[in-house]
Amino acid sequence: MPTRRLALITPLAVAVTFATAAGAAAPVAAPAVLPGDMALGSPKAKVEVIEYASVACPHCAHFNETVITPFRAKWVDTGKARFVLKEMLTASPTVAMAGFLVARCAGPGKYFKVVDDIYRSQPLWQEGKIKGVLQGIAAENGVDEAHFNACLQDQAAIEAVNARNTRAAAEGVDSTPTVFINGRKLDTLPQTEAEMDAAIAAAMPKAGAAKAAAPKKKGAR
């Protein structure tokens, strides 16, 4: 599916702002989980996967279906990992904004389900007719028409999404999906569940490895 700017019909009135950087791109540091980021799984899990993504991004939708969904079932649902989504407004920023607003209006308990539903709906999108698709997803997740329309015009919520998008750019992330595992950015995205498992294994701390490799002191048992 080609990435292009798609328009939503009224009453969506979303002001999207963009963070731009002059000169060379800033280095990408290990991100912190901040208020407003959405997460699944225990913060105490030994594996933390952070994804910068946009619900309007076709590559994100494919990555979600082929890698993130099985990862969540195998690692997050079993308590072995935590998954964090950081929102960005790539592909069609207006559609991405609307999608994230709807996901948040559905509530924290349904946020990730709505995000998954929006990803899967991308093949149904047509120029100027996306509002109906999003409204249908909202209705399936307990958001009625009045609440749906109010969500799309909630200026405080719009500013919050814009702020998260700006923050992501300030952190040096300039494309979606971008993934970190235990603070380490993946230069190459996994394409399969097996590749994701391998990336997790590579990012796991080698506990005890240095101790085992160190020479023993004379007389030590």
C-alpha positions in Angstrom: 0.0 0.0 0.0 1.6 3.3 -1.0 2.1 5.9 1.7 0.2 9.0 0.9 -1.6 11.8 2.6 -5.3 11.0 3.2 -8.0 13.3 4.2 -10.7 12.8 6.8 -14.1 14.4 6.3 -15.6 16.8 8.8 -16.1 17.1 11.7 -12.5 16.1 12.2 -10.6 19.3 13.0 -7.1 18.3 13.9 -4.1 20.5 14.1 -0.9 18.5 13.6 2.5 20.0 14.3 5.8 18.7 13.2 9.2 18.7 14.7 12.0 19.4 12.2 15.7 19.3 12.8 18.3 21.4 11.0 21.5 19.9 9.9 22.6 16.3 10.7 20.2 14.0 12.5 20.6 13.8 16.2 21.9 10.6 17.7 19.3 8.2 19.0 19.7 7.6 22.7 18.0 4.9 24.7 14.5 6.1 25.3 12.8 6.3 28.7 9.2 5.3 29.3 7.4 8.6 30.0 3.9 9.6 31.2 1.6 9.3 28.2 3.4 6.3 26.6 1.2 3.2 26.5 2.5 0.0 27.8 1.6 -3.7 28.3 3.3 -6.0 30.7 5.2 -5.6 34.0 7.7 -2.8 34.3 9.9 -5.3 36.2 10.1 -7.7 33.2 13.7 -8.5 32.1 12.8 -7.6 28.5 11.5 -4.2 27.5 10.6 -3.5 23.8 9.9 0.1 22.9 8.4 0.8 19.5 7.9 4.2 17.9 5.0 3.7 15.5 2.1 5.4 13.7 -1.3 3.8 13.1 -1.3 5.3 9.6 2.0 3.7 8.7 1.7 0.6 6.4 5.1 -0.7 7.4 4.0 -0.4 11.1 0.8 -2.4 10.3 2.8 -5.2 8.6 5.4 -5.2 11.4 2.6 -5.3 14.0 0.9 -8.3 12.3 4.0 -10.4 11.6 6.3 -9.6 14.5 4.7 -7.6 17.4 1.5 -9.6 17.7 3.3 -13.0 18.1 5.9 -11.3 20.3 3.2 -10.0 22.6 1.5 -13.5 22.8 4.8 -15.2 23.5 6.6 -12.7 25.7 4.2 -10.1 27.1 1.2 -12.2 27.8 3.4 -14.7 29.7 5.0 -12.0 31.9 8.5 -12.2 30.3 8.5 -8.8 28.6 7.0 -5.3 28.6 5.9 -3.6 25.4 5.8 0.2 25.1 4.3 2.1 22.2 5.5 5.7 21.5 3.1 7.5 19.2 4.4 9.3 16.1 2.5 11.0 13.2 4.1 9.5 10.1 2.5 8.5 6.8 -0.7 10.5 6.9 -0.3 12.6 10.0 -4.0 13.6 10.1 -5.1 10.0 10.0 -2.5 9.0 12.5 -3.7 11.7 14.9 -7.3 10.6 14.5 -6.4 7.0 15.1 -4.5 7.7 18.3 -7.3 10.0 19.6 -9.8 7.2 19.0 -7.6 4.6 20.7 -7.2 6.8 23.8 -10.9 7.6 23.9 -11.6 3.9 24.1 -9.7 3.8 27.3 -6.4 2.2 28.5 -7.9 -1.3 28.6 -8.8 -1.2 24.9 -6.1 1.1 23.6 -4.0 -1.7 22.1 -7.0 -3.5 20.6 -8.1 -0.3 18.9 -4.5 0.2 17.5 -4.5 -3.3 16.2 -8.0 -2.8 14.7 -6.8 0.4 12.9 -3.8 -1.3 11.5 -5.9 -4.1 10.1 -8.4 -1.6 8.6 -5.7 0.1 6.4 -6.7 -1.9 3.2 -10.2 -0.4 3.6 -9.1 3.2 3.5 -10.1 5.4 0.6 -9.5 9.1 0.0 -11.9 11.2 2.1 -13.7 8.1 3.5 -11.6 7.1 6.5 -13.8 8.6 9.1 -16.4 5.9 8.7 -13.9 3.2 9.1 -12.5 4.7 12.3 -16.1 5.4 13.6 -16.9 1.7 13.0 -13.8 0.6 15.0 -14.7 3.1 17.8 -18.3 1.7 18.0 -17.0 -1.9 18.2 -14.9 -0.8 21.2 -17.6 1.0 23.1 -17.2 4.6 21.8 -20.5 5.9 20.5 -20.9 8.5 17.7 -21.1 11.5 20.0 -18.1 10.5 22.0 -16.2 9.7 18.8 -16.8 13.2 17.4 -15.9 14.8 20.7 -12.6 12.8 20.8 -11.6 14.1 17.4 -12.0 17.7 18.5 -10.5 17.4 22.0 -7.8 20.1 21.8 -6.1 19.0 25.0 -5.8 15.4 23.6 -4.6 16.8 20.2 -1.9 18.8 21.9 -0.8 15.8 24.0 -0.4 13.6 20.9 1.5 16.5 19.1 3.8 16.8 22.2 4.6 13.1 22.1 5.3 13.2 18.4 7.6 16.2 18.9 9.3 14.5 21.8 10.0 11.4 19.7 11.7 13.6 17.0 13.7 15.3 19.7 14.9 11.9 20.8 16.4 11.4 17.4 13.7 9.0 15.9 12.8 10.0 12.4 11.0 6.9 11.0 8.5 4.3 11.9 8.6 1.6 13.0 11.8 2.2 15.1 12.4 -0.4 17.9 14.5 -0.6 21.0 15.1 -3.7 23.0 16.4 -3.1 26.5 17.6 0.3 25.5 19.4 -0.8 22.3 18.1 0.4 19.0 17.7 -2.3 16.3 19.4 -1.2 13.2 17.6 -3.9 11.3 14.0 -4.7 12.1 13.1 -8.4 12.6 11.0 -9.8 9.8 9.7 -12.9 11.6 8.9 -14.2 15.1 12.2 -16.1 15.1 14.2 -13.0 14.2 12.5 -11.2 17.0 13.4 -13.9 19.5 17.0 -13.7 18.3 17.1 -9.9 18.7 15.8 -10.3 22.2 18.4 -12.8 23.0 21.1 -10.5 21.7 19.8 -7.6 23.9 19.6 -9.6 27.1 22.2 -8.8 29.7 24.8 -11.5 29.9 24.5 -12.0 33.6 27.4 -13.7 35.1 29.4 -13.9 31.8 32.0 -11.4 32.9 32.4 -13.1 36.3 32.8 -16.5 34.8 35.4 -15.2 32.3 37.5 -13.4 34.9 40.6 -15.3 36.2 40.4 -16.6 39.7 42.7 -15.2 42.3 45.4 -17.4 43.7 44.0 -19.5 46.5 40.4 -18.9 45.5 38.1 -21.9 45.4 
